């Protein structure tokens, strides 16, 4: 099966799921959503709970500062991967920054990727990487009405011969895990709600129907005609 990374876990969830999943990822938006005030302290607390791969993202929109932050984040642990967006917020490519980090042996996770053009630009750099990840936001691709599967299959083909693992990111539904597994994608990210639903894969559909009716009946007790 495709490997599972939990996206946006709390400390309690990291502790609970560490033995059940293959890694963890997060980003500044997800950490803010959790109400975390101290980014560095949160990251270091996570790393006390797991030796699985964990990805933390740089915070700056300035490439020079991003590079400094990447080295700082990488120093937190051997299992840390540094998330670097494919561009800055103005659309300027991060290619030189990614090149510098790979040359410095920093384990990176290039994130927010959505196009084959972006992947092709990364390939010459990826060929030099000892390891790393590429997060293609399949869910956001699907949000535009496009089928992400052909794109993900193409990316897998392009990454052959590199040591870069493909992450099916920004997952929207559990069927995406089935799709990712069918095309032999390396990893899929699931938030905690999707991970709970992941246990339903292969569940008897008659039972699903029955449980749905039971839910309706239970909720109907709140009303009269």
KEVORO-761361 format. One record per residue (C-alpha): residue number from 1; residue in one letter; x, y, z. Coordinates in steps of 0.001 Angstrom, whole numbers, plus 524288, in hexadecimal, padded with zeros to 5 digits. Layout:
<rs>
<r k="NUM" r="A" east="X" north="Y" up="Z"/>
...
</rs>
This chain:
<rs>
<r k="1" r="X" east="80000" north="80000" up="80000"/>
<r k="2" r="X" east="803BC" north="80E1E" up="7FE21"/>
<r k="3" r="X" east="80A9A" north="81385" up="80A22"/>
<r k="4" r="X" east="802F6" north="81CDE" up="812BB"/>
<r k="5" r="X" east="807DA" north="829BA" up="8183F"/>
<r k="6" r="X" east="7FEB7" north="830BD" up="821AA"/>
<r k="7" r="X" east="7FD15" north="83F0D" up="81E3F"/>
<r k="8" r="X" east="7FB12" north="84932" up="828E0"/>
<r k="9" r="X" east="7FB44" north="84047" up="834D3"/>
<r k="10" r="X" east="7FAD6" north="84530" up="842C0"/>
<r k="11" r="X" east="804E0" north="84058" up="84C7D"/>
<r k="12" r="X" east="7FAF8" north="836BF" up="8520B"/>
<r k="13" r="X" east="7F812" north="8319C" up="8446F"/>
<r k="14" r="X" east="8068A" north="82FE5" up="84160"/>
<r k="15" r="X" east="80800" north="827DC" up="84DC0"/>
<r k="16" r="X" east="7FBD4" north="81FE5" up="84AB5"/>
<r k="17" r="X" east="7FEE7" north="81D0D" up="83C7A"/>
<r k="18" r="X" east="80DA9" north="81C05" up="83C68"/>
<r k="19" r="X" east="80D85" north="80D2C" up="83BE3"/>
<r k="20" r="X" east="8028A" north="80CC3" up="831E1"/>
<r k="21" r="X" east="80704" north="81601" up="82723"/>
<r k="22" r="X" east="81356" north="81895" up="81F50"/>
<r k="23" r="X" east="815DF" north="826ED" up="82201"/>
<r k="24" r="X" east="81085" north="83475" up="824B6"/>
<r k="25" r="X" east="80F9D" north="84154" up="81D69"/>
<r k="26" r="X" east="80AD2" north="84EDA" up="82099"/>
<r k="27" r="X" east="80B8E" north="85CD7" up="81BD1"/>
<r k="28" r="X" east="80A1A" north="86A6D" up="821CC"/>
<r k="29" r="X" east="7FB93" north="86AFF" up="81E8D"/>
<r k="30" r="X" east="7F8BE" north="85E14" up="82547"/>
<r k="31" r="X" east="800E4" north="861A1" up="8312E"/>
<r k="32" r="X" east="7F9AB" north="86E8E" up="83245"/>
<r k="33" r="X" east="7ECBC" north="86737" up="83137"/>
<r k="34" r="X" east="7F0CC" north="85F22" up="83D09"/>
<r k="35" r="X" east="7F2A8" north="86BA6" up="844BF"/>
<r k="36" r="X" east="80140" north="86952" up="84673"/>
<r k="37" r="X" east="80888" north="87593" up="84AD5"/>
<r k="38" r="X" east="816AB" north="870E8" up="84AC5"/>
<r k="39" r="X" east="81A56" north="86A64" up="83DEB"/>
<r k="40" r="X" east="827CD" north="865C5" up="84212"/>
<r k="41" r="X" east="8236C" north="86069" up="84F29"/>
<r k="42" r="X" east="81827" north="8590A" up="848C5"/>
<r k="43" r="X" east="8214F" north="85305" up="83EBC"/>
<r k="44" r="X" east="82AF3" north="84E97" up="84905"/>
<r k="45" r="X" east="82007" north="848B1" up="8512F"/>
<r k="46" r="X" east="81B80" north="84115" up="8452D"/>
<r k="47" r="X" east="82941" north="83BED" up="84333"/>
<r k="48" r="X" east="8298E" north="836CF" up="85123"/>
<r k="49" r="X" east="81DFD" north="82E2E" up="84D99"/>
<r k="50" r="X" east="82237" north="8285A" up="8409C"/>
<r k="51" r="X" east="82DF8" north="823E1" up="838E7"/>
<r k="52" r="X" east="825C5" north="8229E" up="82C91"/>
<r k="53" r="X" east="827C1" north="82C85" up="8218A"/>
<r k="54" r="X" east="82246" north="839D3" up="8253E"/>
<r k="55" r="X" east="82120" north="845BB" up="81C5D"/>
<r k="56" r="X" east="82170" north="853BD" up="82161"/>
<r k="57" r="X" east="8205C" north="85F51" up="8182C"/>
<r k="58" r="X" east="82880" north="86BA4" up="81753"/>
<r k="59" r="X" east="8215D" north="877E4" up="81BA5"/>
<r k="60" r="X" east="82719" north="882DB" up="8138A"/>
<r k="61" r="X" east="8239E" north="887D1" up="805FE"/>
<r k="62" r="X" east="8319B" north="88C7A" up="803D7"/>
<r k="63" r="X" east="83A85" north="88260" up="7FD8E"/>
<r k="64" r="X" east="84675" north="88684" up="80550"/>
<r k="65" r="X" east="83F33" north="88534" up="8121D"/>
<r k="66" r="X" east="838CC" north="87897" up="80D8C"/>
<r k="67" r="X" east="84637" north="872A2" up="80BA1"/>
<r k="68" r="X" east="84A5F" north="87674" up="8195F"/>
<r k="69" r="X" east="83DA5" north="87119" up="81EEE"/>
<r k="70" r="X" east="83F3D" north="86470" up="81750"/>
<r k="71" r="X" east="84C68" north="861EE" up="81D99"/>
<r k="72" r="X" east="846B9" north="8650E" up="82AF5"/>
<r k="73" r="X" east="83B39" north="85BD4" up="82911"/>
<r k="74" r="X" east="84400" north="85108" up="823D1"/>
<r k="75" r="X" east="84C4F" north="851ED" up="8301F"/>
<r k="76" r="X" east="840DA" north="84DB4" up="8388C"/>
<r k="77" r="X" east="84248" north="83F51" up="83525"/>
<r k="78" r="X" east="846C9" north="8350E" up="82B7B"/>
<r k="79" r="X" east="838B4" north="83190" up="82846"/>
<r k="80" r="X" east="8352B" north="83FA3" up="824C1"/>
<r k="81" r="X" east="831E6" north="84375" up="816D6"/>
<r k="82" r="X" east="8314A" north="851E1" up="813A0"/>
<r k="83" r="X" east="82570" north="85634" up="80BF8"/>
<r k="84" r="X" east="82897" north="8605D" up="801A3"/>
<r k="85" r="X" east="81DD1" north="865E7" up="7F8E2"/>
<r k="86" r="X" east="81FEE" north="864D5" up="7EA4C"/>
<r k="87" r="X" east="81F03" north="873B8" up="7E91B"/>
<r k="88" r="X" east="81E3B" north="87F6D" up="7F21F"/>
<r k="89" r="X" east="8114D" north="8868B" up="7F3CD"/>
<r k="90" r="X" east="81440" north="88ED9" up="7E7C3"/>
<r k="91" r="X" east="815F6" north="882F2" up="7DEF6"/>
<r k="92" r="X" east="824D1" north="883C5" up="7DE45"/>
<r k="93" r="X" east="82ADF" north="87652" up="7DD3E"/>
<r k="94" r="X" east="831B6" north="8701F" up="7E8DE"/>
<r k="95" r="X" east="83A77" north="8681D" up="7DFF3"/>
<r k="96" r="X" east="84742" north="86E7C" up="7E418"/>
<r k="97" r="X" east="843D5" north="86D13" up="7F271"/>
<r k="98" r="X" east="84056" north="85EC4" up="7F072"/>
<r k="99" r="X" east="84D27" north="85CC1" up="7E925"/>
<r k="100" r="X" east="854D4" north="862E8" up="7F443"/>
<r k="101" r="X" east="84E22" north="85A96" up="7FE8A"/>
<r k="102" r="X" east="85025" north="84DFC" up="7F709"/>
<r k="103" r="X" east="85E7D" north="85175" up="7F526"/>
<r k="104" r="X" east="85F42" north="8538D" up="803E3"/>
<r k="105" r="X" east="85981" north="845E6" up="8063C"/>
<r k="106" r="X" east="84D03" north="84B5D" up="80C32"/>
<r k="107" r="X" east="841A7" north="841D0" up="80B67"/>
<r k="108" r="X" east="836F9" north="84980" up="804A8"/>
<r k="109" r="X" east="828A2" north="84843" up="80190"/>
<r k="110" r="X" east="8251D" north="85101" up="7F628"/>
<r k="111" r="X" east="81703" north="854D3" up="7F871"/>
<r k="112" r="X" east="80B4C" north="85B65" up="7F1E1"/>
<r k="113" r="X" east="80EA0" north="85553" up="7E4AE"/>
<r k="114" r="X" east="8034E" north="85434" up="7DB09"/>
<r k="115" r="X" east="808EA" north="85395" up="7CD33"/>
<r k="116" r="X" east="8116B" north="84AC6" up="7C4EB"/>
<r k="117" r="X" east="818FE" north="856DD" up="7C0B5"/>
<r k="118" r="X" east="81D1F" north="8591D" up="7CEC6"/>
<r k="119" r="X" east="82173" north="84AF9" up="7D00E"/>
<r k="120" r="X" east="8295F" north="84B98" up="7C387"/>
<r k="121" r="X" east="8306D" north="85797" up="7C8B1"/>
<r k="122" r="X" east="83412" north="85019" up="7D4F5"/>
<r k="123" r="X" east="83907" north="843BB" up="7CE66"/>
<r k="124" r="X" east="84732" north="847F6" up="7CBEC"/>
<r k="125" r="X" east="8485A" north="84BAE" up="7DA44"/>
<r k="126" r="X" east="8416F" north="83F88" up="7DF30"/>
<r k="127" r="X" east="84B15" north="836EC" up="7D7F7"/>
<r k="128" r="X" east="8557A" north="83BB8" up="7E18F"/>
<r k="129" r="X" east="84D4F" north="839A5" up="7EDCF"/>
<r k="130" r="X" east="850C4" north="82E7F" up="7F6EE"/>
<r k="131" r="X" east="84298" north="82E26" up="7FB90"/>
<r k="132" r="X" east="836C5" north="836D3" up="7FCDE"/>
<r k="133" r="X" east="8285C" north="8389F" up="7FA1C"/>
<r k="134" r="X" east="81FCF" north="83F54" up="7F01B"/>
<r k="135" r="X" east="81240" north="8435A" up="7F4CA"/>
<r k="136" r="X" east="80900" north="84487" up="7E94F"/>
<r k="137" r="X" east="7FC2D" north="84A79" up="7EDDB"/>
<r k="138" r="X" east="7F31D" north="840C4" up="7E740"/>
<r k="139" r="X" east="7E78D" north="84572" up="7EF45"/>
<r k="140" r="X" east="7E905" north="85372" up="7EABF"/>
<r k="141" r="X" east="7EA91" north="84E9A" up="7DCC0"/>
<r k="142" r="X" east="7DD9B" north="8475F" up="7DE57"/>
<r k="143" r="X" east="7D77A" north="853BE" up="7E3DF"/>
<r k="144" r="X" east="7D933" north="859E0" up="7D659"/>
<r k="145" r="X" east="7D14D" north="84F18" up="7CFD3"/>
<r k="146" r="X" east="7DD48" north="847D1" up="7CADF"/>
<r k="147" r="X" east="7DFF1" north="83968" up="7CD26"/>
<r k="148" r="X" east="7ECB4" north="838EB" up="7D4E0"/>
<r k="149" r="X" east="7EF8A" north="82A9E" up="7D1E9"/>
<r k="150" r="X" east="7F5B6" north="82C84" up="7C450"/>
<r k="151" r="X" east="7FE05" north="83789" up="7C9D1"/>
<r k="152" r="X" east="8028A" north="82F3C" up="7D546"/>
<r k="153" r="X" east="805A5" north="823EB" up="7CC2B"/>
<r k="154" r="X" east="80DC0" north="82CF1" up="7C39D"/>
<r k="155" r="X" east="8151E" north="8322D" up="7CF6D"/>
<r k="156" r="X" east="81829" north="82453" up="7D3E9"/>
<r k="157" r="X" east="81DB1" north="8217D" up="7C675"/>
<r k="158" r="X" east="825F2" north="82DD0" up="7C6AA"/>
<r k="159" r="X" east="82B60" north="82ABB" up="7D42C"/>
<r k="160" r="X" east="83046" north="81D4F" up="7D004"/>
<r k="161" r="X" east="83EE6" north="81CD8" up="7D1CD"/>
<r k="162" r="X" east="83EBD" north="826D3" up="7DCD5"/>
<r k="163" r="X" east="83E3B" north="8248F" up="7EB85"/>
<r k="164" r="X" east="832B7" north="82DCD" up="7ECF5"/>
<r k="165" r="X" east="8261F" north="8280D" up="7F274"/>
<r k="166" r="X" east="81913" north="82D03" up="7ED56"/>
<r k="167" r="X" east="80EF7" north="8318D" up="7F737"/>
<r k="168" r="X" east="80096" north="83243" up="7F365"/>
<r k="169" r="X" east="7FD9F" north="83E81" up="7FB31"/>
<r k="170" r="X" east="7F1DB" north="846E2" up="7FE8A"/>
<r k="171" r="X" east="7E981" north="83AAC" up="7FEF6"/>
<r k="172" r="X" east="7DACE" north="83CB7" up="7FE17"/>
<r k="173" r="X" east="7D4A5" north="82F40" up="7FFE3"/>
<r k="174" r="X" east="7D81B" north="8215E" up="803AA"/>
<r k="175" r="X" east="7D67A" north="81C70" up="7F5BD"/>
<r k="176" r="X" east="7E2A9" north="8246C" up="7F2C5"/>
<r k="177" r="X" east="7EA42" north="81A86" up="7FAE1"/>
<r k="178" r="X" east="7E513" north="80FB6" up="7F225"/>
<r k="179" r="X" east="7E8CE" north="8178E" up="7E617"/>
<r k="180" r="X" east="7F655" north="81A59" up="7EB7A"/>
<r k="181" r="X" east="7F85F" north="80C03" up="7EE73"/>
<r k="182" r="X" east="7F3BE" north="807D8" up="7E0EE"/>
<r k="183" r="X" east="7FE15" north="81031" up="7DA33"/>
<r k="184" r="X" east="808BA" north="80C4D" up="7E403"/>
<r k="185" r="X" east="80A2C" north="819F4" up="7E987"/>
<r k="186" r="X" east="813FC" north="819AA" up="7F4A3"/>
<r k="187" r="X" east="80CA0" north="82146" up="7FF1B"/>
<r k="188" r="X" east="7FFA1" north="827D5" up="801AA"/>
<r k="189" r="X" east="7FCC4" north="8320C" up="80C02"/>
<r k="190" r="X" east="7F05D" north="83084" up="81406"/>
<r k="191" r="X" east="7EB26" north="839E1" up="81E2D"/>
<r k="192" r="X" east="7E629" north="833AF" up="82AA4"/>
<r k="193" r="X" east="7D7FB" north="83325" up="82611"/>
<r k="194" r="X" east="7DBAC" north="82C4B" up="8196D"/>
<r k="195" r="X" east="7E47D" north="822FE" up="820D8"/>
<r k="196" r="X" east="7D8F5" north="81EDC" up="82948"/>
<r k="197" r="X" east="7D116" north="81C40" up="81CE8"/>
<r k="198" r="X" east="7DC8B" north="814AF" up="81737"/>
<r k="199" r="X" east="7D895" north="80983" up="82013"/>
<r k="200" r="X" east="7CC1C" north="8083C" up="817D8"/>
<r k="201" r="X" east="7D32B" north="803DA" up="80B8D"/>
<r k="202" r="X" east="7CCFF" north="7F71D" up="80742"/>
<r k="203" r="X" east="7C1C4" north="7F830" up="810FB"/>
<r k="204" r="X" east="7B55C" north="7F0BA" up="80D70"/>
<r k="205" r="X" east="7AC34" north="7FA0A" up="80648"/>
<r k="206" r="X" east="7A00F" north="7F3F4" up="80C2C"/>
<r k="207" r="X" east="7A570" north="7F75F" up="81987"/>
<r k="208" r="X" east="7A835" north="80521" up="814BE"/>
<r k="209" r="X" east="79A04" north="8063C" up="81067"/>
<r k="210" r="X" east="794F5" north="80125" up="81D69"/>
<r k="211" r="X" east="79D6D" north="80A6B" up="82559"/>
<r k="212" r="X" east="798AD" north="815C9" up="81D0D"/>
<r k="213" r="X" east="78A6E" north="81276" up="81FC1"/>
<r k="214" r="X" east="78D73" north="810CF" up="82E31"/>
<r k="215" r="X" east="7935E" north="81E6F" up="82E3E"/>
<r k="216" r="X" east="7871B" north="82411" up="827DD"/>
<r k="217" r="X" east="77E3F" north="81D44" up="831AF"/>
<r k="218" r="X" east="7864F" north="821D8" up="83D32"/>
<r k="219" r="X" east="7863E" north="82FFA" up="83873"/>
<r k="220" r="X" east="777AC" north="82F53" up="83555"/>
<r k="221" r="X" east="774C4" north="82D50" up="843CB"/>
<r k="222" r="X" east="776E1" north="83BF0" up="8457A"/>
<r k="223" r="X" east="76AF4" north="83F37" up="83D2D"/>
<r k="224" r="X" east="75C47" north="83CDA" up="83C67"/>
<r k="225" r="X" east="75260" north="83E94" up="8317F"/>
</rs>
